[in-house]
Amino acid sequence: MPTNVVMEALSPTMEEGRLIEWKKQEGETVAVGDVLAEVETDKAVMELVARASGTLLKHIVEAGATVPVSEPVAVIGEAGENSGAAGQRDSKAAEQKEKQAAQPSPGENRPVSMPPPPPASAATEERRPAEKPSRQEGTGAPAPSPQAPGPPSGTRVRASPLARRMAAERGLDLVGVTGSGPEGRVVARDLERGTAAAPAQRTAAQAAASLPRGGPSRPASPSGEQPYTDVPLTQIRKTIARRLTTSIGPVPTFYLTSEVDMERVWDAREALNAAGQPGSGARPEQASEGAAGDVKVSFNDIIMKAVALALRQHPDCNAWWQDDHIRYWNEVHLSMAVAIDEGLITPVIRHADQKTLREIGAESRDLAARARERRLKPEEYTGGTFSVSNLGMLDIEEFTAIINPPEAGILAVGRMVEKVVAHEGGMSVRRRMRLTMSCDHRVIDGATGAQFLRTLKGMLENPLALVW
C-alpha cells in the first residue's frame, strides 16, 4: 500500500511550511530517514525526512508551495504501484473534513462557504426571460441591461479548511478559483499565488465604477512603473507578526531606563583581548585563537555575561508568565536578538551564567551565523528565560524592545556615547551607555525591575564583579 508523506510540524509553533527544494525525485528509492526535501518553517530551514521506505512515486506539491501541517506532499510505495490509492484516502478524509467545516453553526441555516440566498425580488427577476435592451424614456440612451446571474447559490467549491479561512479573512469568493490541490481542491497556495485574480478583478472593477469620472486623484508614476510591489509574507514574518500581536496587546508593559558609565568595561575589554594576542605571554593555543579573531571579547559578550549574573541574583526577573501561574527559572538561558534578512530570531545561550566571556562570545557568534543561514534547530531558538536586544552597533542611542512571551523581560542596549559628565568632583569626558528594560507588570513590579537594573549597572561599572 502506498504511504503519504505529510508536511510535519518541524518546530513547536509551525502551522504551515514552504517546500523549498525536493532532494529526492520521483522514481528514486528512499529509505527511512532519508532527506526528501528542505522546508522553510516559521523560524529556520529544516529537513523533511522519509518515515517509510520504498520508491518515491509522486510529488503532490511542487517546490515553492506552502503547505499546512499534516497535508500530504508526496507518496512513497513499491515501484510500479498506483500512487493514487493513498491520495484517494486523503481526498476522502479531506472531503469529510470539508463537510464538517461546511456544517452550519447554531443559529445559521447555511454553510459559511455558500453565498446568502438572493432576496425574493431578485429570484423573481432571474426567472424572467431576457429582454432586448430598451431605450429609457426621455433619453436616447439604451437602458442598462441586467447583470448576468452569477453561479448558483448552491454551487459547492472544493477547498481546504485553511483556504476557506483565508478567503473569509480577505473577502474573496472561491467560486471560479482554479484549485491545484488533490482532485482540484483550492488550497492556500492558490490564494497566495494570485489564482483568485478573477474575483479580485471583479472587486477592482466595482471599486472603479464607484470612482468619480476621471479616475482616482493620485498622480501616475512618471516612469510608467507600478507605484508599489506586493511581496508575500515569509513563514518567519508571519510568526513575528503573530507573536508581536500577542505581546504588545495583552502584556501590560512598563519601561525602566538607566545610564551606565562604560569606561572600566572599555579598559577591561582592551586588556582581555590583548591577553590573547601573540607576544602577550598567553599559551600558544590561546595566542593562535586570538590571532584568528575567533575568541575576541565584544562589548555585547560582556553585557550578556553581566545580565546572566544579575538574573541569578534577581530570579524574580528570570521568569515566564503562564496564564494561571508564574514559572521562576533556576537556570539562566539568555535569548539574544539577531537580525536576519526575513526578520528577527532569538537564539538561546543556555546556562549563560555558568559560562566564561570567551565561551559566550564563541557560542553567540556561532548561533548568529547559523541563524542568518536559517540553519538553527528548534531547541536552539526556544526556551529562553530573558532576552537582550543590542542596536548600539547601528548607532541607536536608546530604544524600547518588545517582550518575547512567555518571558517577562527584555533588555534594550543602546550605543556608547562620549559625554561630558560630573566625575570625582570635576567635569570629565566619559563613555556612557543607556539600558532600557521592558517589564511584564504581571510578573515584575517596578521596584523589582529597578533593583535588577541597579545590580546590572554596578557590574558593568565595576567589571571585576563579573569574575568575582
C-alpha positions, 0 to 999 in steps of 0.5 A: 500500500502506498504511504503519504508523506505529510508536511510535519510540524518541524518546530513547536509553533509551525502551522504551515511550511514552504517546500523549498527544494525536493532532494529526492525525485520521483522514481528514486528509492528512499529509505527511512530517514532519508532527506526528501526535501528542505522546508522553510518553517516559521523560524529556520530551514529544516529537513523533511525526512522519509518515515517509510521506505520504498520508491518515491512515486509522486510529488503532490506539491511542487517546490515553492508551495506552502503547505499546512501541517499534516497535508500530504506532499508526496507518496512513497510505495513499491515501484510500479504501484498506483500512487493514487490509492493513498491520495484517494484516502486523503481526498476522502478524509479531506472531503469529510473534513470539508463537510464538517467545516461546511456544517452550519453553526447554531443559529445559521441555516447555511454553510459559511462557504455558500453565498446568502440566498438572493432576496425574493425580488431578485429570484423573481427577476432571474426567472424572467426571460431576457429582454432586448435592451430598451431605450429609457424614456426621455433619453436616447440612451439604451437602458442598462441591461441586467447583470448576468446571474452569477453561479448558483447559490448552491454551487459547492467549491472544493477547498481546504479548511485553511483556504476557506479561512483565508478567503473569509479573512480577505473577502474573496469568493472561491467560486471560479478559483482554479484549485491545484490541490488533490482532485482540484481542491483550492488550497492556500497556495492558490490564494497566495499565488494570485489564482483568485485574480478573477474575483479580485478583478471583479472587486477592482472593477466595482471599486472603479465604477464607484470612482468619480469620472476621471479616475482616482486623484493620485498622480501616475508614476512618471516612469510608467512603473507600478507605484508599489510591489506586493511581496508575500509574507515569509513563514518567519514574518508571519510568526513575528507578526503573530507573536508581536500581536500577542505581546504588545496587546495583552502584556501590560508593559512598563519601561525602566531606563538607566545610564551606565558609565562604560569606561572600566568595561572599555579598559577591561575589554582592551586588556582581555583581548590583548591577553590573547594576542601573540607576544602577550605571554598567553599559551600558544593555543590561546595566542593562535585563537586570538590571532584568528579573531575567533575568541575576541571579547565584544562589548555585547559578550560582556553585557550578556555575561553581566545580565546572566549574573544579575538574573541569578541574583534577581530570579524574580526577573528570570521568569515566564508568565503562564496564564494561571501561574508564574514559572521562576527559572533556576537556570539562566538561558539568555535569548539574544536578538539577531537580525536576519534578512526575513526578520528577527530570531532569538537564539538561546545561550543556555546556562549563560551564567555558568559560562566564561566571556570567551565561551559566550562570545564563541557560542553567540557568534556561532548561533548568529551565523547559523541563524542568518543561514536559517540553519538553527534547530528548534531547541536552539531558538526556544526556551529562553528565560530573558532576552537582550536586544543590542542596536548600539552597533547601528548607532541607536542611542536608546530604544524600547524592545518588545517582550518575547512571551512567555518571558517577562523581560527584555533588555534594550542596549543602546550605543556608547556615547562620549559625554561630558559628565560630573566625575570625582568632583570635576567635569570629565569626558566619559563613555556612557551607555543607556539600558532600557528594560521592558517589564511584564507588570504581571510578573515584575513590579517596578521596584523589582525591575529597578533593583535588577537594573541597579545590580546590572549597572554596578557590574558593568561599572565595576567589571571585576564583579563579573569574575568575582 
